[in-house]
Amino acid sequence: MTATYRNPVLNADWSDPDVIRVGEDFYLTASTFTKVPGLPILHSRDLVNWTIIGHAVTGGYDDVRPGCGVWAPSLRHHDGRFWIFYGDPDVGVCVVSAEDPRGPWTTPHVVKPGAGLIDPCPLWDDDGQAYLVHGWAKSRAGVNNRLTLHRMSPDAREVLDGGTPIIDGDLLPGYRTLEGPKLYKRDGVYWIFAPAGGVEQGWQSVFRAESVFGPYEDRIVLRQGRTDVNGPHQGGWVDTPSGDHWFMHFQDRGPYGRVVHLQPMTWNGGWPVMGAGGEPVPGGPVPVPGGTPSAPATSDDFSGPGLGLQWSWQANPDPSWWEVRDGRLRLACVPGPEDLAKRPSVLGQRLPGDPCTVTTTLTLEGEGRAGLCVLGATYAYVGLESTRDGTVLLRGDSEDGGDGGERVAVPVRDGVVIGARIGTGALVTFLADTGDGLREVGAPFQATRGHWVGAVLGLFAAGGGTGRAVFGAFTVDIER
């Protein structure tokens, strides 16, 4: 029986994906904005089953800056090394590289400084010349909807000229927000795969030329059409060892973020045809037979010695914030903003795109407040708080200022089970077991997206620095 897949193949916020093949192995990375660590590296043998194997960036900002940091990356393999180029819209075009995709990766280096430089992609040509194409963020540069090409030093240390505009979306009928270029060369033809039209309702265009500087012809090759997949665009072109061609791209799903779809790609008249006649497919045969079922980790038994690769902080972490030992995660109840959206020490992971139930146990030692949250532009949580009368169960949200809302009047024992059921449409029902079984706590909460990101499942501990929250195994049961 032929193995099949269904879209999305990565049903969580793997935003702005890019993918390559090296031998029989596929690698994927995605934008992470200010999450630390950033630039996850995923590995697959069949383009459907993926695991997280590391991160390419280990630092960021010391404070929470939504919408900043690591924007859409390009992943390439050249001269025996893996390379990731990404735009930090407040810094410029940056690059990291490694011999092994698991790391270690080099410290980010600025190839071209400047505000509003985003979505870079390199190309090392057959004659040894290197190029770099990028887009523009209007929020920083004042312009967008255009792509600029530079000659680049082959070692990727610097650009060698002031840049040449090669595609101006303002001159193309109906185009807006042209961005995210991926530059390729196949059989003597230069290709730029670039999305346009915006995150939620955009489309995928392809440009081709006989010279890297153009002129480029354009064609729209993937759009929503009659399907329910809104805005299918921005991603990477990859082939299999057998010579089949595929395209991976995102779909924006609000609080779930940008989930990743896989489209077959064929050719007609010298142009790629994606999906089914230019519309997304719900699934199909797995590109490379014989793969082992797998998915990026969500649950964590805290067996250590470190955190699972699915976790990230909202800003640079302090080592004193956390410890993994004996199957437990210990978070210090550190000072910080009461608003969880502004607190660097929230530990989070991507919200699954399928309905699921999340549970963990929580013991609060000393003074403080701790719990499980679902965090986007707004947030809510269930947890424990120490009071003069003992430890109580607490259900709070961003509308109460983050300092706690509904409190259960009866004290609770240590090691209470807390959790959340995330239903269709990312409607969240918080749960707790105070001794009489797992029950609902408070009103349902509608999860919301963050700034360019989906909501996250988070663990937090807040206070004056003397208390400590001890979490047991973090379990995510996904409904299939």
C-alpha positions in Angstrom: 0.0 0.0 0.0 1.3 3.4 -0.9 1.9 5.7 2.0 0.0 9.0 1.9 0.2 12.3 3.7 -2.3 15.0 4.5 -1.7 18.7 4.7 -0.5 20.5 6.7 2.5 18.3 7.2 3.7 20.6 10.0 0.6 21.7 11.8 2.0 24.4 14.1 3.7 27.8 13.7 6.7 27.0 11.5 6.6 30.4 9.9 8.3 31.3 6.5 9.7 27.8 5.9 12.7 27.1 3.7 13.8 23.6 2.8 16.8 21.9 1.1 18.0 18.4 0.3 21.5 17.2 1.0 22.0 13.7 -0.3 19.0 11.7 1.0 18.3 14.1 3.9 16.0 17.1 4.0 16.4 20.1 6.3 14.0 22.9 7.1 14.2 26.1 9.0 11.7 28.8 9.9 11.6 32.3 11.2 11.4 32.8 15.0 11.5 36.6 15.6 12.6 37.1 19.2 12.3 33.6 20.5 15.4 32.2 22.1 16.8 29.9 20.8 15.9 30.8 17.3 16.1 29.3 13.7 15.1 25.7 14.4 16.7 23.0 12.3 14.3 20.2 11.3 15.3 17.0 9.6 13.3 14.5 7.5 13.9 11.7 5.1 10.6 12.0 3.2 9.4 15.7 3.5 6.4 14.6 5.6 7.9 13.3 8.9 10.0 15.8 10.7 12.0 16.1 13.9 13.8 19.0 15.5 17.6 18.5 15.7 18.8 21.9 16.9 18.8 25.7 16.5 21.1 28.0 14.6 20.8 31.1 16.8 21.2 30.9 20.6 20.8 34.5 21.6 18.6 37.5 21.0 17.3 40.5 22.9 17.4 40.9 26.7 13.8 42.2 26.7 10.6 41.2 24.9 10.3 43.0 21.5 7.4 41.5 19.5 7.8 41.5 15.8 11.5 42.1 15.9 14.5 39.7 15.5 14.8 36.8 13.1 12.6 37.2 10.0 12.2 34.8 7.0 15.3 32.8 6.5 16.9 31.0 3.5 18.7 27.7 4.1 21.4 26.5 1.7 24.2 24.0 1.5 27.4 25.2 -0.3 31.1 24.3 -0.2 30.6 21.7 2.5 28.7 24.0 4.9 25.1 24.8 5.8 24.2 28.5 5.5 21.2 30.4 6.8 20.6 34.0 5.7 18.0 36.0 7.5 16.8 39.5 7.9 16.7 41.4 11.2 14.6 44.4 10.1 16.4 46.6 12.7 19.9 45.4 11.9 20.2 44.1 8.4 21.0 40.9 6.5 22.7 38.3 8.7 24.2 34.9 8.1 25.2 31.9 10.2 26.8 28.7 9.0 27.9 25.2 10.2 29.4 22.1 8.9 26.9 20.0 10.8 23.2 21.1 10.8 23.0 20.1 14.5 25.7 22.7 15.2 27.7 24.4 16.4 26.7 27.4 14.2 28.8 30.5 13.8 27.8 33.7 15.6 25.5 35.8 13.4 27.4 38.1 11.0 25.9 41.1 9.3 26.4 40.8 5.6 24.6 44.1 4.8 23.6 46.5 7.5 20.5 48.6 7.2 16.9 49.0 8.4 14.1 47.2 6.6 16.3 44.7 4.8 14.4 41.4 5.0 13.9 37.9 3.4 17.5 37.5 2.0 18.5 34.6 -0.2 22.0 33.8 -1.6 23.0 32.1 -4.8 26.5 30.8 -5.6 26.7 30.7 -9.4 28.5 28.2 -11.6 31.3 30.7 -12.3 32.0 31.2 -8.6 30.2 34.6 -8.4 27.9 34.9 -5.4 24.7 36.9 -5.3 22.2 38.0 -2.6 18.6 39.0 -3.2 16.3 40.6 -0.5 13.0 42.3 0.0 12.1 45.4 2.0 9.9 46.1 5.1 7.9 49.2 4.7 7.7 49.6 8.5 11.4 50.3 8.6 12.5 51.3 5.1 9.5 53.2 3.9 9.3 51.0 0.8 8.3 47.5 -0.1 6.9 45.5 -3.0 10.3 45.2 -4.7 13.3 42.9 -4.8 17.0 44.0 -4.8 20.0 42.0 -6.0 23.6 42.4 -4.8 26.9 40.9 -5.9 28.2 39.2 -2.7 31.7 38.0 -1.7 31.8 34.2 -2.1 32.6 33.8 1.6 29.3 35.7 2.4 31.1 38.3 4.4 29.9 41.3 2.6 28.0 42.6 -0.4 30.1 44.1 -3.2 27.8 46.8 -4.6 25.0 49.1 -3.7 22.3 46.8 -5.1 20.2 46.6 -8.3 16.4 46.6 -8.3 15.5 43.6 -10.3 11.7 43.3 -9.8 9.4 46.2 -8.9 6.0 44.9 -7.9 4.5 48.4 -8.3 5.0 47.9 -12.1 3.1 44.6 -12.1 -0.7 44.7 -12.3 -2.4 43.7 -9.1 0.9 43.1 -7.1 1.3 44.2 -3.6 3.7 43.2 -0.8 6.1 41.3 -3.0 8.6 39.7 -0.6 10.2 36.4 0.5 12.4 35.7 -2.6 14.1 32.4 -3.0 16.8 32.5 -5.7 17.7 29.3 -7.7 19.4 28.4 -11.0 18.4 25.3 -12.9 19.5 24.3 -16.4 20.9 27.8 -17.1 17.8 29.6 -16.0 17.6 31.9 -13.0 14.4 31.5 -10.9 13.0 33.7 -8.1 10.1 32.1 -6.2 8.4 35.0 -4.3 5.1 35.4 -2.5 2.9 38.5 -2.9 -0.5 39.8 -1.7 0.0 39.6 2.1 0.3 37.0 4.8 -3.4 36.0 5.1 -4.6 36.2 1.5 -1.5 36.1 -0.7 -0.3 33.9 -3.6 2.9 32.4 -4.9 4.6 33.8 -7.9 7.6 32.6 -9.9 9.9 34.8 -12.0 12.4 33.5 -14.5 15.3 35.1 -16.6 18.3 34.2 -18.6 20.4 36.7 -16.6 20.4 36.9 -12.8 19.8 40.7 -13.2 16.8 40.1 -15.5 14.6 41.0 -17.1 12.3 38.6 -15.4 9.0 37.1 -16.6 6.4 36.4 -14.0 3.6 33.9 -13.4 1.3 33.1 -10.5 1.7 29.4 -9.8 -0.2 28.8 -6.5 -3.3 30.5 -5.0 -6.3 29.6 -2.9 -8.7 29.1 -5.8 -11.6 26.9 -4.8 -9.9 25.5 -1.8 -10.2 26.4 1.9 -6.4 27.0 2.2 -6.1 30.8 2.4 -2.9 32.5 1.3 -0.8 29.5 0.2 2.6 31.0 -0.4 6.2 31.7 0.8 8.4 28.7 1.0 11.0 26.6 -0.7 11.5 24.4 -3.8 13.1 21.1 -3.3 13.7 17.9 -5.3 13.9 14.2 -4.2 16.7 11.8 -4.9 14.4 10.3 -7.6 14.1 13.7 -9.4 10.5 14.7 -8.3 9.9 18.3 -7.4 8.0 19.7 -4.4 7.2 23.0 -2.9 6.7 23.7 0.9 4.8 26.8 1.9 2.8 28.3 4.8 -0.8 29.0 5.4 -1.7 31.6 8.1 -4.2 30.1 10.6 -4.5 33.0 13.1 -3.8 31.8 16.6 -2.1 28.6 15.3 0.4 30.7 13.3 1.7 29.7 9.9 1.4 26.0 9.3 3.3 24.2 6.6 1.9 22.5 3.5 3.5 20.3 0.9 2.7 20.6 -2.8 3.7 18.4 -5.7 5.4 20.4 -8.5 5.4 19.5 -12.1 6.3 21.5 -15.3 4.3 22.7 -18.2 5.8 24.9 -21.0 8.9 25.7 -18.9 6.9 26.9 -15.9 6.3 25.1 -12.6 2.7 23.9 -11.8 2.1 23.5 -8.1 -0.5 21.4 -6.4 -3.5 20.5 -8.5 -3.5 23.0 -11.4 -2.2 25.8 -9.2 -4.4 25.1 -6.2 -3.4 23.5 -2.9 -3.9 19.7 -2.6 -5.2 18.2 0.7 -2.5 15.5 0.5 -1.2 12.7 -1.6 1.5 10.0 -1.8 4.5 10.5 0.4 7.4 11.9 -1.7 9.9 9.3 -0.5 8.5 5.9 0.5 9.8 4.1 3.6 9.9 7.0 6.1 9.4 6.5 9.8 6.4 8.3 11.3 7.6 11.3 13.4 6.7 14.8 14.3 8.4 17.7 16.1 8.4 17.0 19.9 5.7 18.6 22.1 5.6 16.5 25.3 8.6 16.7 27.6 9.3 14.3 30.5 12.0 16.7 31.7 14.5 13.8 31.9 17.2 16.3 30.9 19.9 17.2 31.0 18.4 20.1 29.2 15.1 21.3 27.9 13.5 19.7 24.9 14.3 21.4 21.6 10.6 22.5 21.2 11.0 25.0 24.1 12.0 28.7 23.7 12.1 31.8 25.9 10.6 35.2 25.1 14.0 36.8 25.3 17.6 35.9 26.4 17.3 33.5 29.4 19.3 33.8 32.6 20.6 30.3 33.7 19.2 31.0 37.2 15.7 30.9 35.8 15.5 27.1 35.3 16.8 23.7 36.2 15.9 20.3 34.8 16.5 17.5 37.3 15.0 14.1 38.3 12.1 14.4 35.8 11.1 17.8 37.0 11.4 21.4 35.6 12.1 23.9 38.3 11.4 27.6 37.5 12.5 30.4 39.8 9.7 32.8 40.7 11.7 35.8 39.4 10.7 39.4 39.3 9.5 40.9 36.1 6.5 42.5 34.4 3.1 41.2 35.7 2.0 41.2 32.0 3.1 37.8 30.8 3.4 39.1 27.2 6.2 41.4 28.4 8.0 38.8 30.7 11.2 37.3 29.2 11.1 34.3 31.5 8.0 32.7 30.0 9.0 29.3 28.6 6.9 28.4 25.6 6.3 26.1 22.7 4.1 26.3 19.6 0.4 25.8 19.9 -0.6 22.5 18.1 -2.8 23.0 15.2 -5.0 20.0 16.0 -7.2 19.8 19.1 -5.3 18.6 22.1 -5.2 18.3 25.8 -2.2 19.5 27.8 -1.4 18.5 31.4 1.3 18.9 33.9 1.7 18.9 37.7 2.7 21.9 39.6 4.1 22.4 43.1 4.7 25.9 44.4 7.6 26.2 47.0 7.7 29.5 48.9 6.3 32.8 47.7 5.2 33.4 44.2 2.8 32.6 41.4 3.2 30.0 38.6 1.2 28.2 36.1 0.3 27.1 32.5 -0.6 29.8 30.0 -1.8 30.2 26.4 -0.1 33.4 25.2 -0.6 35.6 22.1 -1.7 39.2 21.9 -3.9 38.3 24.8 -3.4 35.5 27.3 -4.9 33.4 30.1 -3.6 30.9 32.6 -4.3 28.5 35.4 -1.9 28.0 38.2 -1.1 28.4 41.9 -0.4 31.4 44.1 0.9 31.5 47.6 -1.2 33.6 50.1 -1.3 34.1 53.8 -3.9 31.4 54.0 -1.9 28.9 52.0 -1.6 27.9 48.3 -4.6 28.6 46.2 -5.7 27.7 42.6 -5.7 30.8 40.4 -7.2 31.5 37.0 -6.1 34.8 35.5 -5.8 36.5 32.1 -4.5 39.7 30.4 -7.8 41.5 31.0 -7.1 41.5 34.8 -3.7 43.1 34.3 -1.8 39.8 34.7 -1.9 39.9 38.5 -4.5 37.2 38.9 -8.3 37.0 38.5 -10.5 34.2 39.7 -9.2 32.4 42.8 -10.6 29.2 44.2 -11.5 29.8 47.8 -10.2 26.5 49.1 -6.5 25.8 49.5 -5.0 23.1 47.3 -2.5 20.5 48.0 1.0 20.5 46.5 1.5 18.6 43.2 -1.8 19.7 41.7 -2.6 18.7 38.1 -3.2 21.7 35.9 -3.9 21.7 32.2 -5.8 23.0 29.2 -8.0 21.6 26.5 -7.5 23.4 23.2 -10.5 22.8 21.0 -11.5 23.7 17.4 -10.6 27.3 16.5 -8.1 27.5 19.4 -10.8 27.8 22.1 -9.1 27.0 25.4 -10.7 25.5 28.5 -8.4 25.4 31.5 -8.4 22.4 33.8 -7.3 21.5 37.3 -7.5 18.7 39.8 -7.7 19.9 43.4 -8.5 16.4 44.7 -11.9 15.7 43.1 -10.8 15.0 39.5 -9.8 17.1 36.6 -12.4 19.8 36.1 -12.9 23.0 34.1 -11.6 26.2 35.7 -13.1 29.6 34.7 -14.6 30.6 31.4 -13.3 29.4 28.1 -10.6 31.6 26.5 -10.2 32.4 22.8 -6.5 32.1 22.0 -5.1 34.9 19.8 -2.1 35.3 17.5 0.9 37.3 18.6 2.9 39.8 16.5 3.7 37.8 13.3 3.5 34.6 15.4 0.9 32.1 16.6 0.0 31.7 20.2 2.2 29.6 22.5 1.7 27.1 25.3 3.7 28.6 28.2 5.0 27.8 31.7 5.8 30.7 34.0 6.9 31.5 37.5 6.7 35.0 39.0 7.5 36.6 42.3 10.2 38.2 44.3 12.8 35.6 43.6 12.5 33.5 46.7 9.9 31.0 45.5 10.2 28.1 43.1 7.7 26.3 40.8 8.2 22.6 40.2 6.6 21.2 37.1 6.2 17.5 36.4 6.1 15.9 33.0 4.5 18.1 30.3 2.1 16.0 28.3 0.4 17.0 25.0 -2.2 14.5 23.8 -3.1 15.5 20.2 -6.4 14.3 18.7 -5.9 13.0 15.2 
